[in-house]
């Protein structure tokens, strides 16, 4: 089962070794920062709800491996990316959503 951690602020520099810090993030976690044209979209990782995009300023921490990042909003078509992440990777991605026609 994948462990997800929200990061309100990402500290500069990682601690040595696999220690888990006060934020619940270990130095081996991959961190993905998602950007989009819809700031109030809902973020899902591997089918599980994480938070509104606007609340994820520091990104989402996940275990290394393959993960599906999805954005959903009632007025837009959903968008997703499948990412293969390695230990301690930091990545910024963009997921643009297209509006639904009335």
C-alpha positions, 0 to 999 in steps of 0.5 A: 500500500502506498503512503502519501504525505502532504507537504505544507512547506518543503525544507531545504536539504534532506536528512541523511539516512531513512529517518522520518522527519516531523512532516512524516516525510522520509529522505527516500520519498519522492516529492511531486509538485503538481501545477494546473490551470484549475487551482481548485481541482481535487488531487488523487494519487493512485485513486485515493483523494489527497487534497485540493491542489491549492493546499499542496504548496510543497507537493505530495510525497510518495514512495518510489515507484509507479504512481498515477496523479489525477486532477478532478473538477466538476466543471472540467474533464479529469486529467492524469499522469502516470509517473515512475519515480525514484528514491528522493526524486523531486519533480514538478509536473503540469496537468491541464484540464479542459472545460466541459461544454454546457 
